């Protein structure tokens, strides 16, 4: 693997990653490989662990969401029609599936978040506008907290866009030299978002209202270009760097 691009995790024994060579790999905390799947035609822009065991991944070229079944057979799960899937999230609260989608219309880009039921057959919600203004331009990564708030990393807006479970806009987090990438919510409700800036790369830790609590994994700590992250149930923080074929693992929470 030349560069690990996406990561999804539930526990230290259930971690999935994908790379730019269309590999989808199931590993554990120690790096032991359980399964390695490859699709020649796939360009994956997101993966999610669905219903504890099965894995969903996007395919930009085919505009399909595929599912890796328990027997590791790959099956078609959901067709996004003329919308391009940019990101995916499976809700730990409801099992619903969120997709970040874009398409070109009349030479202008449209973007939205669509929420599907667990089967992927029924659209439950579409989040696109608030006060008649577009919320998103390129919903690159997303996460959800225990209140159902949805945090979307939008690279083109250079913002982390937060809405509640009804689609009401809560805030946009922006700061100087901010190029948002991976986002996750940890076990105590912190929102962690990667800044892929060359000069000021790192991970912001925010509260649920978008206030900065701290900043970690920075260039000052000799860590560069963190692009994607996830946190497992044991508070392990997994981080992916640009052009690096390994996963960094950190402990950053101090439990009382």
C-alpha positions as CSV (number, residue, x, y, z in Angstrom):
1,X,0.0,0.0,0.0
2,X,1.4,3.4,-1.0
3,X,-1.1,5.5,0.9
4,X,-4.0,4.5,3.1
5,X,-6.8,6.8,2.2
6,X,-9.9,5.9,4.3
7,X,-10.4,4.2,7.7
8,X,-13.4,3.0,9.7
9,X,-13.3,1.3,13.1
10,X,-15.6,0.0,15.8
11,X,-13.1,-1.8,18.1
12,X,-9.4,-2.6,18.2
13,X,-10.2,-5.9,16.4
14,X,-12.5,-4.5,13.7
15,X,-10.7,-1.9,11.6
16,X,-11.1,-1.4,7.8
17,X,-8.9,0.7,5.6
18,X,-8.8,1.4,1.8
19,X,-6.0,2.8,-0.4
20,X,-5.6,4.4,-3.7
21,X,-5.0,1.0,-5.4
22,X,-8.5,-0.1,-4.7
23,X,-7.6,-2.4,-1.9
24,X,-10.0,-2.9,1.0
25,X,-8.3,-4.4,4.0
26,X,-9.6,-5.8,7.3
27,X,-7.1,-5.5,10.2
28,X,-6.8,-5.2,13.9
29,X,-4.9,-2.9,16.4
30,X,-1.7,-5.0,16.0
31,X,-1.8,-4.7,12.2
32,X,-2.8,-8.4,11.7
33,X,-4.5,-8.7,8.3
34,X,-7.7,-10.7,8.3
35,X,-8.9,-10.1,4.8
36,X,-7.7,-8.2,1.7
37,X,-10.2,-7.4,-1.1
38,X,-9.5,-5.7,-4.4
39,X,-11.7,-4.3,-7.1
40,X,-10.0,-3.2,-10.3
41,X,-12.7,-0.6,-11.4
42,X,-13.3,1.0,-8.0
43,X,-12.4,4.5,-6.9
44,X,-13.5,4.5,-3.2
45,X,-14.2,7.8,-1.5
46,X,-15.4,6.4,1.8
47,X,-16.0,3.3,3.9
48,X,-18.3,2.7,6.8
49,X,-18.9,-0.3,9.1
50,X,-22.6,-1.0,8.9
51,X,-24.6,-3.1,11.5
52,X,-21.4,-4.0,13.4
53,X,-19.9,-6.3,10.9
54,X,-20.7,-5.6,7.3
55,X,-18.8,-2.9,5.4
56,X,-20.1,-0.3,2.9
57,X,-17.9,1.5,0.5
58,X,-18.5,4.0,-2.3
59,X,-17.6,3.8,-5.9
60,X,-17.3,7.2,-7.7
61,X,-17.0,5.7,-11.2
62,X,-20.0,3.4,-11.0
63,X,-22.1,5.6,-8.6
64,X,-22.8,2.6,-6.5
65,X,-22.5,1.8,-2.8
66,X,-21.2,-1.7,-2.4
67,X,-21.5,-4.0,0.7
68,X,-19.0,-6.5,1.9
69,X,-21.1,-9.3,3.4
70,X,-20.2,-11.6,6.3
71,X,-18.8,-14.2,3.9
72,X,-16.7,-11.3,2.3
73,X,-18.7,-11.4,-0.9
74,X,-19.1,-8.0,-2.5
75,X,-22.7,-7.1,-3.4
76,X,-24.4,-4.0,-4.9
77,X,-26.2,-2.2,-2.1
78,X,-27.4,1.2,-3.3
79,X,-27.4,3.1,-6.6
80,X,-26.9,6.9,-6.4
81,X,-28.1,7.5,-10.0
82,X,-26.7,10.8,-11.3
83,X,-25.3,11.9,-7.9
84,X,-21.6,11.1,-7.2
85,X,-21.0,9.6,-3.7
86,X,-18.3,11.6,-1.9
87,X,-18.6,10.3,1.6
88,X,-20.5,7.7,3.7
89,X,-21.4,7.2,7.3
90,X,-23.4,4.5,9.1
91,X,-25.2,5.8,12.2
92,X,-24.4,4.1,15.5
93,X,-27.7,5.5,16.9
94,X,-30.2,4.2,14.2
95,X,-28.2,2.2,11.7
96,X,-29.3,4.7,9.0
97,X,-26.9,5.5,6.2
98,X,-25.7,9.0,5.4
99,X,-24.2,9.8,2.0
100,X,-22.5,13.0,0.9
101,X,-23.4,13.5,-2.7
102,X,-22.5,16.0,-5.5
103,X,-23.5,16.5,-9.1
104,X,-23.1,19.0,-11.9
105,X,-26.3,20.8,-13.1
106,X,-26.3,23.7,-15.6
107,X,-22.5,24.0,-15.2
108,X,-22.9,24.5,-11.4
109,X,-22.2,22.0,-8.7
110,X,-24.9,20.8,-6.3
111,X,-24.3,19.0,-3.0
112,X,-26.4,17.4,-0.4
113,X,-26.5,14.8,2.4
114,X,-29.0,12.0,1.9
115,X,-30.1,9.8,4.8
116,X,-31.3,6.3,3.9
117,X,-32.8,3.5,6.1
118,X,-30.7,0.5,7.1
119,X,-31.6,-1.3,3.9
120,X,-30.6,1.6,1.6
121,X,-33.9,1.3,-0.2
122,X,-35.7,4.3,1.3
123,X,-34.6,7.9,1.5
124,X,-35.6,9.3,5.0
125,X,-34.1,12.8,4.7
126,X,-32.2,15.1,2.4
127,X,-30.2,18.0,3.7
128,X,-29.2,20.5,1.1
129,X,-30.4,24.0,1.9
130,X,-31.0,26.2,5.0
131,X,-32.8,29.5,4.7
132,X,-32.8,28.8,0.9
133,X,-29.0,28.8,0.8
134,X,-26.8,25.8,-0.1
135,X,-25.2,24.2,3.0
136,X,-22.5,22.2,1.1
137,X,-20.3,22.3,-2.0
138,X,-18.2,19.2,-1.5
139,X,-19.2,17.0,1.5
140,X,-15.9,15.1,1.8
141,X,-16.1,13.4,5.2
142,X,-18.8,13.2,7.8
143,X,-19.5,12.1,11.4
144,X,-22.5,12.1,13.8
145,X,-22.7,12.6,17.6
146,X,-25.0,11.0,20.2
147,X,-27.5,13.8,19.7
148,X,-27.8,13.1,16.0
149,X,-25.9,16.3,15.0
150,X,-24.1,15.8,11.7
151,X,-20.6,17.2,11.1
152,X,-19.5,17.5,7.5
153,X,-16.0,18.4,6.3
154,X,-16.4,20.5,3.2
155,X,-13.1,21.0,1.4
156,X,-14.4,23.5,-1.1
157,X,-16.1,25.7,1.6
158,X,-13.0,25.3,3.8
159,X,-15.4,24.7,6.7
160,X,-16.7,22.1,9.0
161,X,-20.5,22.4,8.6
162,X,-22.7,21.3,11.5
163,X,-26.5,20.6,11.4
164,X,-28.8,19.0,13.9
165,X,-30.8,15.8,13.2
166,X,-33.5,17.9,11.6
167,X,-31.1,19.5,9.2
168,X,-31.1,22.9,11.0
169,X,-27.8,24.7,10.5
170,X,-25.9,25.0,13.8
171,X,-22.5,26.5,12.8
172,X,-19.6,26.5,10.4
173,X,-16.2,26.0,11.9
174,X,-13.6,28.0,10.0
175,X,-10.1,29.2,10.9
176,X,-7.0,30.5,9.1
177,X,-5.4,28.2,6.6
178,X,-8.1,25.5,7.2
179,X,-8.4,22.7,4.7
180,X,-10.7,20.2,6.4
181,X,-10.5,16.5,5.7
182,X,-11.3,13.5,8.0
183,X,-13.8,14.1,10.9
184,X,-14.9,11.9,13.7
185,X,-16.7,12.1,17.1
186,X,-15.1,10.4,20.1
187,X,-16.6,8.6,23.0
188,X,-17.0,11.8,25.2
189,X,-18.6,13.9,22.4
190,X,-15.5,15.8,21.1
191,X,-15.5,16.5,17.4
192,X,-12.1,15.9,15.8
193,X,-11.3,17.3,12.4
194,X,-8.1,17.1,10.3
195,X,-6.6,20.2,8.8
196,X,-4.7,19.2,5.7
197,X,-2.9,22.5,5.4
198,X,0.7,22.1,4.4
199,X,1.9,24.8,6.9
200,X,-0.4,24.3,9.8
201,X,-1.5,20.6,9.5
202,X,-3.0,19.0,12.6
203,X,-6.2,17.8,14.2
204,X,-8.6,20.2,15.9
205,X,-10.5,19.0,18.9
206,X,-13.8,20.9,19.2
207,X,-16.7,20.8,21.6
208,X,-20.2,20.1,20.1
209,X,-20.8,23.8,19.6
210,X,-17.6,24.2,17.5
211,X,-15.3,25.8,20.1
212,X,-11.7,24.7,20.0
213,X,-10.6,22.7,23.0
214,X,-7.1,21.8,21.7
215,X,-5.0,20.9,18.7
216,X,-3.0,17.7,18.3
217,X,-0.9,15.8,15.8
218,X,0.8,19.0,14.6
219,X,3.9,19.7,12.6
220,X,5.4,21.0,15.9
221,X,5.0,17.4,17.2
222,X,6.9,16.2,14.1
223,X,3.6,14.8,12.6
224,X,2.6,16.0,9.2
225,X,-0.3,15.9,6.8
226,X,-2.9,13.9,8.8
227,X,-5.7,13.4,6.4
228,X,-8.2,11.0,8.1
229,X,-8.9,9.7,11.6
230,X,-11.2,7.5,13.6
231,X,-11.6,6.6,17.3
232,X,-12.6,3.1,18.5
233,X,-14.5,2.1,21.6
234,X,-11.3,2.0,23.7
235,X,-10.4,5.6,22.9
236,X,-7.6,4.6,20.5
237,X,-7.2,7.4,17.8
238,X,-6.1,6.1,14.4
239,X,-4.6,8.6,12.1
240,X,-3.6,8.4,8.4
241,X,-1.0,10.7,6.8
242,X,-0.6,11.7,3.1
243,X,1.8,9.5,1.2
244,X,2.3,7.2,4.1
245,X,1.4,3.4,4.0
246,X,1.1,3.0,7.8
247,X,-1.5,3.9,10.5
248,X,-0.5,5.9,13.6
249,X,-2.3,5.0,16.8
250,X,-2.5,7.5,19.8
251,X,-4.0,7.8,23.2
252,X,-5.1,11.4,23.7
253,X,-8.0,11.3,26.2
254,X,-7.4,11.5,29.9
255,X,-10.2,9.6,31.6
256,X,-10.9,10.5,35.3
